[in-house]
Amino acid sequence: MQTEKMSILLKLWGAGTARTLRPIWMAEELEIDYELIPIGPRTGETQTKEFTSLNPKQKIPAMQHKDLNLSESLAICKYLQRNFKSKNIFLPDDEASIAKEEEWCDFIYGELDETSLYVMRRHYDLKEIYGESPVVVKACRQYFLKQLNVIEEHLKSQETILKNGFGLADIFLMTCLDWAIFYEFSLPKNISSYRDKISKRTAYQKAMKINYSN
């Protein structure tokens, strides 16, 4: 849970994007006390000497815990999941389930986020920087839907990405689905039902308010 206590050892940096939502949501699911420094992308806040010393990549999200500095939303969420265990989040404990979670997280992050949605962001939202390209945006939309159909089929027989219950892969998928809704995608039946159920989670609702408070 977000706190302003200066004694808290966990700090999360970054707010306002799908990627910053992920560690905030994970922390809320795990009921961790943390301090949020809600800096945004492309505001100049990631260019400061203080933040650059924390993360030379000058990207959000980032995390500080004790002597550890960490960046990348997937790495941060995995660290929190494994170090602050909770019954709210499924934690794989055998090689097969660990591998399946890795498989789905890699697929969601690689195919839905990086290859589709973020490329759309570059050539639509950030076209003044990267250049406008309707052809690229259209191709990304088509590619996203093709990959989404894999998940649509997968969710025909289960309510979460892994049958064991709600976990890391669901956080990543849900943030991509919200991003897709923002880009006016129509979601297929099983995924739409899945999104409706996940959106009722208390930690998700709290994290959304925190991440998008501005």
SVG drawing of the C-alpha trace seen along z (x, -y; Angstrom):
<svg xmlns="http://www.w3.org/2000/svg" viewBox="-18 -18 43 47">
<polyline fill="none" stroke="black" stroke-width="0.4" points="0.0,0.0 1.2,-3.5 2.6,-5.4 4.5,-8.6 6.5,-7.2 10.2,-8.0 11.3,-4.8 9.9,-2.6 12.7,-0.8 10.8,-0.2 10.5,-3.0 8.8,-2.9 9.5,-5.5 7.1,-6.4 3.4,-6.8 1.0,-7.5 1.8,-4.7 0.8,-1.0 4.3,0.0 4.4,-2.0 1.0,-0.5 2.5,3.0 4.8,2.7 2.3,0.4 -0.5,3.1 1.9,5.9 2.8,3.9 -0.9,3.4 -1.7,7.1 1.1,8.0 0.0,5.3 3.5,3.9 4.3,0.6 6.0,-1.5 6.7,-5.1 5.8,-6.2 7.7,-9.0 5.3,-9.7 7.6,-11.1 6.4,-10.8 8.1,-10.0 9.2,-12.7 8.8,-15.4 12.5,-15.9 12.2,-14.2 14.0,-11.1 16.9,-13.2 17.8,-14.5 21.1,-13.6 19.3,-11.9 17.2,-9.6 20.1,-9.0 22.2,-7.7 19.4,-5.3 18.7,-4.3 21.2,-5.3 18.7,-4.2 16.6,-7.2 13.4,-5.1 10.4,-4.4 9.4,-2.4 12.3,-1.9 12.6,-0.5 14.8,-1.0 14.8,1.7 17.5,1.5 20.7,1.6 19.1,2.8 18.2,0.5 16.1,2.2 14.4,1.1 12.1,2.7 8.6,3.5 8.9,7.3 12.1,7.5 10.6,5.3 7.3,7.3 9.2,10.6 11.4,9.3 8.4,8.2 6.4,11.4 9.3,13.6 10.4,11.5 7.0,10.4 4.8,13.5 1.1,13.3 -1.9,15.5 -3.3,12.9 -0.7,13.7 0.2,17.2 3.9,17.9 5.2,20.8 7.3,23.2 8.2,25.9 10.2,25.9 7.2,26.5 5.0,23.7 7.9,21.3 8.6,21.9 5.0,21.5 4.8,18.2 8.0,17.1 6.6,18.2 3.4,16.1 5.1,13.0 7.6,13.1 4.8,13.5 2.7,10.7 5.5,8.3 7.3,9.1 4.3,9.4 1.6,7.3 3.5,4.5 6.9,4.0 6.1,5.1 2.5,3.8 1.3,1.2 4.5,-0.6 5.3,-0.9 1.9,-2.3 2.6,-4.8 5.8,-5.9 4.2,-6.5 0.9,-7.9 1.1,-9.5 4.8,-10.5 4.8,-11.1 6.4,-14.5 9.5,-12.6 9.5,-9.3 7.5,-10.3 3.9,-9.7 3.3,-6.4 -0.3,-5.2 1.1,-2.1 3.1,-1.1 0.2,-1.8 -2.2,0.3 0.3,3.2 0.7,3.1 -3.1,3.2 -3.3,6.3 -0.4,7.9 -1.8,7.2 -5.1,8.8 -3.4,11.9 -1.5,12.4 -4.5,11.6 -6.4,14.5 -3.8,16.9 -4.8,15.7 -8.5,15.7 -8.3,19.4 -6.3,20.0 -8.9,18.4 -11.7,20.6 -10.9,23.2 -9.6,21.1 -10.2,17.8 -6.6,16.8 -3.5,17.2 -2.2,20.0 -4.7,22.4 -3.3,22.1 -4.8,18.7 -4.2,14.9 -0.5,14.1 2.2,12.0 1.1,12.9 -2.4,11.6 -1.0,8.2 0.9,7.9 -2.0,9.0 -4.5,6.7 -2.2,3.6 -1.9,4.4 -5.7,4.8 -6.3,1.4 -3.8,-0.1 -5.6,1.5 -8.9,0.2 -7.3,-3.3 -6.3,-2.7 -9.9,-1.7 -9.4,2.0 -12.5,4.2 -11.7,7.2 -12.9,10.7 -15.5,12.4 -13.4,14.5 -10.8,11.7 -13.5,9.1 -15.1,11.4 -11.6,11.9 -11.0,8.2 -14.3,7.5 -13.5,10.1 -9.9,8.9 -11.0,5.2 -13.0,6.0 -9.9,6.8 -9.5,4.3 -5.7,4.0 -6.2,3.2 -8.7,0.5 -6.4,-1.1 -3.4,-0.9 -5.3,-2.5 -6.2,-5.5 -2.7,-5.8 -1.0,-5.4 -3.4,-7.8 -4.1,-10.3 -3.0,-13.2"/>
</svg>
